[in-house]
Amino acid sequence: MKILEDRKKLAKLVFEILEKKYTKELLTELDYINNYTLLISVLLSAQATDERVNKVTKELFEKVKTPKEMILLGEKQLKEYIKSINYFNTKAKNIINLSKILVEKFDSEVPSNREDLEILPGIGRKTANIILNISFNQPTIAVDTHVFRVSNRIGLVATKNVLDTEIELYKIIPNKYIQFTNHWLVLLGRYICKARKPKCDECPLEKICEKNLQ
């Protein structure tokens, strides 16, 4: 119980500090036009940088903004747009198939619940949480490699996998910050708390980070 209470206190302090550093107006660095294009961007971002995805989708989204338009574009042509992205063959196939499901089952709309999102090809729990958070303002936490690493490194959790990390973060983060948890921890992990060479001297959490207090 004491560990949980200590982590709650740490989480409150962490997010009070991050609130001063990061904006509440932006929840992703991915460029998108609507819920559908956000879904496509997030799918493409797996094993790829947001910067690379944005370069690819800038041209793609000038032509395609809806599931029907994506189906008309076709898998072969889609591959030409996204061929610089890792695993583009698999991603292209998933995008076409999920677009067909959206048209056939959801009237071309991106669903607003996890169960329906996770039946879409290429969409797992992390992506579903991102869509629910950004598109539908639901208090979800998407745990990627950055969130997993940072959460464990600074002492918010002591977990072995992303699902346990998500579960534990819900227990300790104040409700008002859950909407911003993923984005703020991703920004911290992407630019400061890097995997190999963390820039501790630039980190706003330097004085309270468990790694530095050991």
N, C-alpha and C positions, 0 to 999 in steps of 0.2 A: 504493500500500500504506500509506503514511504517513497519507493522508487517512482511510482506513478505520480504522486503529488509533486515530487521534485521535477519530474519531466514536464508536468503541466506548467509549473512556474517557469521552467526554462523555455518552453514553447511560447508562452505569453511574452517573455522578454525578447526572444528571437524575432517574433513577428512584429513586435512594436518597433524594433530596430529596422527590420526590412521594410516596414510601412513607410519609414522616412526616406528610404533609398529608392524604392520602386513605385511606379504609378499604379493606381487602381483602374485606370481607364483602358489598359491594354492587357489582355490575358494570353496572348500568344504573339510570337514574332513571325508566324506564318501569314502570308497575304491570302485573303479570300474575299469572295463577293457575297456569298449567301451560305446557308447551312450545308448545302450540297457540296459546294466548292471547298468549304472547310473540311468536310469529311474526306474528300479526295486528297487535300493537302496533308492532312494528318496521316492518312494511309501511306502516302508517298514518303513521309518523313522518317519512317522506320529505317534505321541504318543509313540515314542520309541527313545532311545538315539542313537546317531551315533555309539557309542562304541558297543552297543548291536547289531546293524545292521551289523557292520563290522565283528563281531564274527560269525554271522549267514551266511553272504554272502561269507566269506572266503572259506568255504567248498562247498557252493552251486555253486559259480562261477568256481570252479574247474571242475564241471560237466556241467554247463549250461552257455552259453555265447551268445546265439541267441534265437529269438522267437521260431524257429522250435525246438530247443533243449528243451526249456521249455515246449512246448506242448507235446513232447515225454515223458518228465519226468512225467507229469500229476499232477493233483491237489492233489491227495492223497499223493504222494511222496513229493511234494513241501511242504506240511504241516509239514512233518517230519523234514524238514530242518529249517523251520521258526516258529515252535511251541512255541518258547520262546519269540516271538514278540507279542506285544499287537494286538488284533483283527486279529490274523493270519488266521482264517477261511475266513473272508471277504477278506483279502488281497490276500490269495492264489487264491480265485475265480477270483478276479479282474486281477491278474497277468496272469492267464491262458487265460481269455477272451481278455485282451488287446493284448496278444501275438498272438492270432488268428486273431485279427483285423489287426495287423501289417503285418502278413503274407499275408492275403487276400487283403488288401487295399493299403498297402504301401511297398510291395515287401520286407518285413522284416526290413525295415529301420525306424528309429524313425523320425517322421516328424519334420520339422524345422519352423513350424508356430503354433501360439496359437490355432487357430480354430481346426486344426486336432489333436493337442495334447489333447485338452479338450473333444474330443469325446471318448477318451480311458477311460475305466472303472477305477475309482479310481484316475484319474488325474484331479485336479482342477487348478485354476488359479495360486496358489502358486507353485505347482510342475511344471507346464508349464513354469513359469518364470525362475525357477532354470535350467531347461533343456535348454531353449533358451539362457540363460546366459552362462552356462558352455560348453555345447556341440556346440553351434552355435555362440558364441561370440556376442550375441545381448545385447544391453543395457537395461536390464530388472531388476526390483527390486522385489524380492520375500519377502513378508511380513509375517513372522511367529510370534509366541508369543514373541520371543526375540526382533525382530526388532520393533514390535508394542510397547512393553514396553520401550525399550531403547529410541526410537525416541520421545516418549511422555515425558519420565522422564527427558531427558537432554534439552528439549525445542525446538527440531527441528520442532515438530508438536503439535497440540492440537486436537486430533481426537478420535472418539469413536469406530472405527472399522478398520479392516485391509485394506479394499479397499480404504477408504478415506486416510489412512496413505500412501498407495502406491501413490495415486494421488498427495498428498501434497509433498512427498519426491521428485518426479520428478520435481516439480516446483523449488526446492531450491538447490538440490545437483549439483555441477559442473559436466558437462558431463564426464570429464575424470575419475570421481570417481564412476559413476553409476554401472559400471561393478563389483565393489568391495563392493558395499553398503551392500548387504545381508550378505556376508561372514564376513565382518569386524564387523558389528553390532551384528551378531549372536555370534561371538567369544567374544565380549565385554559383551553381555548379559549372555552368558553361563558360563563364568569363573570369571567375575568381577562384572558387573552390574546385579546381581542376583535379582530375584523377591522379596524374603523375607529378605535376609541379604546382600545387596550390599556391596562390598568391596571398599568403597569410597577412602580409604587411598591408595589403589593400582591402582586407576583409572587414566589414563593419562588425562582424561577430568575433573578431580575434580574441578579445578579452574574456569571452564566455565560452569559447569553443572547447569541447572536451579534449580534442586532439592536442591543443596547446596547454591544457591544464594538467596533462598527465606527467 
